[in-house]
Structures are given as structure tokens and as C-alpha cells.
Amino acid sequence: MAEPRDKAEGWYLLHGMRKLNWGDWNSADERTKESAVDEAVEYLEGADGVDEGGTAVYSVVGDKADLMFLHIRPTVEELDAVERRFERTRLAEFTRETASHVSVTEVGGYTNEDVEDGDLSKYARSKLFPDIPDSRFVSFYPMSRKRDPEQNWYETTRQHRDEMMREHRESGEEYAGRIKQLISGSIGIDDWEWGVDLFTDDMKHAKGIVYDMRFDEASAVYSEFGPFYTGIRFPPSDLDAYLAGEQVPTGDAFEEDEDGGETVREVLDEEGVYAGKPHGEDVYAVVVFSEEGTDELAEEVEGLAGNFDRYDTHVKTAVYDDTDGDGHTAVVSLWDTQDAVETASGYVADLPGVVREAGEGEGFGTMGMFYTVKPEYREEFVDRFGDVGELLDDTDGHVETRLLANVGDENDMFISSRWEAKEDATEFFRSDEFRDTVDWGREVLDDRPRHVFLV
């Protein structure tokens, strides 16, 4: 008998496809239309404003549907309720549901006991309890594994399945940074066994990844696919424009909230510290801390970095050791895009001895300062950091700050700093002490310091 693989489940998903009765809508009076739109916008904005999960609306291209609602909720009951609430709106009277798919997020290699105990990597948590990506497009499709007499996925050995899925993952890695994939399981829940969401800002990437994967054994021999739905995401506020036949979204609808670190960037920039473009850094970083020995970890990271170098979006991946010798070793991986670093984080988090990832825990999280020091000033730089560290120990809101050096280049420095709140960090960056340190640093650094937000 074939051996099943452990899987952990998280939140529930509902993809709801709807067709509009355009004749009835076009014949409705303006007062009815305005009331229906206002009520639907209120419903959609409220549905997306929940603390856990989210809701997104998409314009579906083609004749299968006009709209697709994607709901993510922690429980089936919440999913059921948010679906029925739409049926109470006036806009629902002009639509009919043409298809739906109910599923639950899942990640292999873990158990539900791991979820209850909190024993998950950051990558696994992001897959089990996801935010809906702000990507402009989505390609959604259901799929199942074949159970034909000669092609029965469930009769293959676990080793064979693992080999096929490894080939499948390698095909997907070619699209790191261009595709964000969300896999959800629906065995025993819906007609198809899985749902697949491919989020992207260029639909050609969705076409490309599906095409490439069709040649993998797991797809070519053992998979069956349902209908594909191509959606264009738009904010609820654009619903009126959508119903009027206008192009959506109407503007830069998904620019992130400016309350995520803009003030910190401005303060740092005033002091000559590069802090990235607002919500669009020139690099993104993932950092993990490990109890593994530096030599052993460096060997593992060398192989991982070699694989990462195949991608144009990879900047560097390196091991950094605590300069005072009493902290954990860190692995830093820098990438050009946020999607790429999120994909890479799963591999980085699987390195041996990882005890936590930067940003875990309470507070504002971890920020990274990267410095390239002139060799003749390295010792002085480390001493100066010690002085600043003593100052930080007495600073309100400061949690921890460490100086680490690249084991392959001792002049490549990385400062990991954690604060209870953004305001605490901002207040320190405005201080005379920080300004004096930055002024001093201009003489000893080979390059402008770079600040990277890690969370």
C-alpha cells in the first residue's frame, strides 16, 4: 500500500464565480444602480477588513464568469457566512453563481499538531495563513491526480511521488519573483482535489509556468485539470467603473499603506542612509539565525547560493557571524523583488540549526543595516559599534541590536536591530548621537550604508 505524506492544514478558501445579467442591469434605473453599487462596495470592503483572512474581487476575462470573489477565512463557518451575506445585497439580484471551489490551505512535511504547537517555519505559516497578494492578475484552476488503472497517483510509492514533486518544484523555481503560488486542498470538500492560484503582474508568466510544468511527470502522466479562470484584480471602489464598462483598476489602486515605514525612510535618508524606495526597495532581505557551526553552515549556504545564482533577481546569500562571539550565526539572502525573497525564505528557513527568523516576536521587527567598511577602519568600526550598543541599551523601545560580519568578507558588515515600535526606532534615528555616528561613518565606509526593511 502506498504511504501517504503528512500535511498540515490552515485557512479555508472559497472561489465564487458569478455572471451578471447585463440586460437587467442596463435596464435598471440609476437610483437602483447607485444603491446596489454602494451596498456591494460596503460589503466587499467590510469582507476584506477582517483581522484574519481577506477578500478580493476580480474581473474574469472570457465567458466563464464576469466576477470572481476570493474569500479566505480561518473557519468554514466564516466562509459560509461571508458567502451568504453577499446574497443579501441588491447587486446579487443581478447575478448568478456559475461555479465555485471550496478548499483549505496545506503544506506538506508538517502535521496539524505542528500547527497547534506553533512549530512552523515562516515560509510554512505564509502558506497556511496567507494574505491575498496585491498582484494585478490571478490564474485560478482546480486539478486532481489521476486514478486510472495504468496511471494511479495513489498507487505510486512515496519515494516516486517525492521525486516527481521535486522535479515539479524545480520547474516552478524558474519563476521565483514572477509568480506567487497558493495551493489549497479540497479532497473530500469539493469535486476537484486541489485549487491552484497563480498571482502575477504579467499573465505571460502564468502561461509560462503552467506550460513548463506540463512536461513534468507529475503533470504529464498523473494530473487532470479543470477550467482556468483569468482574473484582473480591482478594488471595491472601482466596482462602479467595472459595471460601466471601463477598464479596471482605474489607477494605482494597490499602492501600499504609507504607514508601514515611510517616516523611518525619510529620517534615514536625511542622514545619508539609503532606506530604499517607499514600499519598493531596490533589494529585499530574509534573515535567519542558526545554532549550527559557522563552517558547517557556510558549506550548506554555498550550495544554496549557487542554486540561487541561476536567477537574475538574486543579489547575494551569505553567512554572517556575531562579532562579539556570543550570538547565533545569521544567514542573509538579498533579492531584487519581494516575491523572490518570499520564495527563497522557504529554502533559507530549512537550513540546519535555524532557531528563528528575523522579525519573529513582538514589536516593530527587525531592520537590517548593511555596511562595507574600509579595511583599515574595520577594528575602529567594531569599537564604535560597541559604544553605540551601550547607548542603545538605555534607549526606550530598543530590544536588541547585533553587529555581524560576513564570514567570507570581514569588511561586509550587517547590523540587525529590533525595536518595540516604529516610533521608538524613528526617535533614535533623529537623535544627535545617531547623526554623529553617521557623520563619522562617511570617512570609514567604502559605500553608502544601505537600510533594508525585513518585515
N, C-alpha and C positions, 0 to 999 in steps of 0.2 A: 504493500500500500504506500502511495506517495505521501511524503511528510509535509504537512502544512507549515508555513512560515509565520512567526509571531508578527502581529500587527497591533499597533496602538491606535485607538480612535479618539477624535476630538469633537469639533463642532459640526453641526448639520447644515447642509446646503439645499436650497430649492432654486432651480432654474424654471421660471414660468414664462412660456411663450404666448403672446396674445396677438390676435388680429383685430384691427379696427374695422368697424362698419363705416367706411368713409361716406357712403351715401347718407346715412342717418346723421353723421357728424356735420357734413356740409349743409344739410338741410336745417340743422338746429339754429335757433335764434342766438344772437350774440350774447344775450344775458345768460342763457343756459350754458353756452361755451365758456364764458368767463368764470361762471360759478364752478363748472366742472374742472377747469384748469386750476383754479385757486385751491380747490379742495384736494385735488390729486397732488399738487406741489406740496401742500402741507403734509399729506400722507407720506410722500416719498422722503421729504426732509426729516420728518419725525422717525421714519423707519431706519434711516441711516444714522440717526443721532443717538443710538443706543450705546451703552457702555461696553458691551461685549458683542462682537459681530458687526454687521453692517448690511447696507442695501445699496445696490447700484441699478441704474436703468440704462438700457442700450437700445439704439435704433437698429433693427435687424435688416440687413440687406438681402433682398430676394423675396420669394413668395411664401416662404415657410411661416413667417410671422412678421409683424410690424414692430413689436416691442418685446424685449426680454427683461424680466426682473430677476436679479440675482440677490437672494437673501442668504445671509449666514447668521446662524443663531446657535447658542450653546445647547438648546434642547429642542426636541421635536415639537413639544407643546408651543414654544415660542414661534417656531417656524409655521405651525398651523395657524396661530393667531394672526401673524403678520400677513399671511395669505388671505385670510377671511376679511381682515379689515379693509383690504382694497375692494372687495366685493361690495362693501357698503358705500363706496364712493359713487358719485354721479358719472364719472368717466367710465367706470366698469360697465355701465349700461350700454356703452357704445363699443364694447369689446367682447371677445370670447376667447377662452383659453384653448389653444390648438395643441399644445404639448407641454409636458413638464418632466422634470427629473429630480428625484429626491436622493440624497447621498450623505455620506459622513466623511470628513477628512480622515486620512490614515497615513501612518508611517511604518514601514517595515523595520524589523530589528528591535522593536520595543514591545512592551506589553501594557495593558491598561493599568496594571499595578505600578509600572514606572510612571505613568501619568499621575496617579494618585499620590505617589511618593515624591513627585517633583523631580524625578531622576531623568531629566531630558536635556539634550543639548539645545542651544539657542536655535539652531537650524531646525531641529525636530519641533520645537514649540512654534516656530513660524509657520510650519506646515499644518500643524494640528489646530492652531488657534490663529488663523490668518486674518490680516486686513485685506480688503479688496484693493488690488493695485490701481493706481490712477492712470494706467496705460490707456491710450486712446482707443485701442481695438481689443476685442476678445474673439477667439475662435473656440466655441464650445462644441463638444461631441461626446456622446455616450459610446461605450465599447464593451465587448465581452471577450472571454477566451473560448476558443473552440472546444467542443466536446464530441467531435466526430470519432468514429471508430478508429480511423488511422491518424487523427490529429487531435488528441485529447490532452489539453494542457494539464489537467488534473491527474493524469496518469504518469507524467514525466517525473523524474527524480528531482529532489530539491537541488542537488548539485547542478543538474542540467538547467533548471529554471534560473538558478543564480548566474550561471554563465550567460544565458540569453539576456537576462536583465542587465548584466554588466555591459554587454555589447550595446544594449539599448541606451544606457546612461552615457556611454562614451559618445554615441551619436548626438545625444542631447547637449553634451558639454560644448559642442561646437557652437552652440547658440547662447552660451553664457553671456549675460549682459544685454541680449537682444530679446529674449523670451523669458517670461516668468510663468512657470507651470504650476498648476494646482490640481492634484489628483485626489479624487474622492471615491470611496467605495459604496456600492449600492446592492451588493449581493443580499438577497432576502428583503430588500427595501423597495427596489424598483425592477423593471423588466431587464434593463441592462445591468452589467456587473460593476462598471466604473463610469465616472464622469471625468472628462479632461477639459480644463480651461487653459488656454494659451493666451496670456496677456502680452501685448506688444504695442509699440508705437509705429510699426511698419508691418502691414499684413503679409508682405512677401516673406518675412521671417517665419510666420506661422505656416505658410505654404511650404517653405523650405524644410523646416524641421519634420513635418509630417511626411514629406516626400522621402527625405533621407532615412527616416525610421522605418518606412515601408520595406526597406531592403534588409532590415534586421530579422533574424529568425523568429523572434517573439511576435513580430507583426506579420511577416510574410506567410508564416505557416500556422500560427496559433491564434490569430486575432480576427474579430469581426467588428465592423464599425457601423454606428448608427448615423443619422443625419448630422451634418455640420451646420452650425449657426454662426454667421459672421455678424458681430455687433460693433457699433460705434457708440462709445460711452458719451453721455451728455449729462449735465447737472439738471436737477429737477426744475431749476429756474428757467431752463430752455425749453420746457415742455410746450409752452405756447408757440414758440418758433417752430418746433418739430411739427405740431399739428397744423401750422400754417404752410407747411411745405418748404421751410427754409433749411439751409444747411446747419447742422449741429455737430459739435458745440459751436456756439456763436462767437466765442472768444477764447482767451487763455483761461478756461474755466477751472483747471485743476492745478493752478499755481498754489503752492503750499502756504499754510498759515504763517504769517510773518512772526508769530510769537515763538518760534522754535529756536531762536538763537541769533536773530538779526542784530540785537543790541550788542551782544558779545563780539560779533564780527566787526561792527563799526568801531568799538572801543579798541580792539586789537589792531585794526587797520590804521587807526590814528597813531599807533606806536610803531608802525612799520612791520607788524607781524602779519604774514599772509594768513587769511582766515577763510579763503575760498569764496566763490560767488554765492550769494544768498540762496540756500536750498539747491545748489547745483555746483558742488565743489569740483575743482579740477581733478581731485583724487578722492577716493573713498577708502576707508580702512576697516579691517576687522582685526582685533587683538584678542588672543587667548593667553592664559597663564598656565604653565605646566610645572609639575614636580619632577619631571624627567630630567636626567642629567643633560648638561649642555651638549656634550659630544654626541650622545645618542639622539637627542632631539635635532641637532644640526644635520645629522645624516638623513633623518626622516624628511626634514624640511627641504633639503637639497633635491631629493627626488620629487617632492610635491611641487617645488618651484619650477623644476624642469618641465613638468606637465603643464603648469600654468603659463609658461613662456610661449606655448603654442598659440595663445590668444593675444590679439593686439591690445586688448583692454588691460592686460596685466602690467603693472608698474614694477613691483618687486615683492618678494616674500622672504623674510629673513628672521633669524633668531637674535633676540636682544637679551643680554644678561644684566642683572641688577648690579650697579657699580659698587654698592656697599656690601654686596655678597649675602644679604640676609633676606632677600625676597625671591619670589618664583621667577623662573625664566619666562620670557614672553616671546610669542611668535606674532609678527606683524605682517599683514598682507595688504598691499595697496593696489587699488584698481581705478580705472578711469570712469567707471559707471557704477551706479548704486546697484543695479540688477546683478552685475558681475560679482560684486563683493558679497551680495547676499547668497549667490550660488556658491561662491568659494568658501563661505563661512561654514558650510556643512562639512567640507573636507578638512578645513583647518581645525574645527572643533573635534574631529575624530583622531587628531594626533595623540600619541601616548602621553599619559600623565596629566591631561588637561583637568584643571580643578575649577576654573571659572572663566567666563568670558568678560571682556571689558564692558562695563555698563550694567552688569548684573547687580541687583540690590537696589536699595532706596537712593533717592536723590537725583540730582541733575545728570549723573552718569559720568562717563569717562571722556576726557578730551585728550587729544594727543598733540604734543609739540615736537616737531622734528627739526633737528639742528645738525648742520655739517660744520664741525669745528676745525679751525686751522690746527695742524698737528702740534705746532709749538705752543699753543694755548690750551691743549687738552687738560692738563693737570690743573691749571688755573680755573678752567671752566667747571670742573668737578668740584673744586673747593668752593667756588662761588655758589654753585647749586646747594651745597651744604648750608651756606649762610641763609639762602632763600628758604630752604627747608625749615630752618629754625623759626624764621618769621612766619611761615605758613602754619606751623604748629599752634601758634597763638591767634590765628585768623578765624573769625566766626564763619561757620559753614563749611570749613575745609575738612575733608575726610581723610584723604591720603594722596601723596604725590611721590613718585619714584623716578629716578634717573636710570635709564638703561642704555647700554651700548651694544651696537651690532657686533656679534662675535666674529664676523668676517671683515669688519672695518671699524676699528675702535673710535674713529672720529665721527662716525654716524651715530648721533645720539637721539634718544626718544624719551620724552617725559610724559608719563601717564599721571593724570591728575583727576581726582574725584571730588565733587562738591555736593552739598546737600541741596542746593538750589542754584538756578541760573543767576539770580540776583547776587548771591554770595561771590560767585566767580567774577561777575562783571565788576563788582565793587573792588575786588583785589586788582583787576586789570586796570582800573582807574587810579590806583594808588601811586604815590611818588616812588615808593620802593620798586614797584614793577617797572615804572618808567625809567628809573635809574639803571636797573638791570638790563633793560633793552638797549639803552644808550651805550652801556659798556659792551654789550654783545656785538655791536656793529663792528668793533675792531677785531674780534676774535673769531667771527664766523666766516666761512667760505661762501655762504649763500644766505639769502633772506630766509628767516625762520618761517616754517610752514605750520599752520594750525589746521588740524583735521578733527571734525566732529565725528565721534564714533557711534553715537546713538541718536 
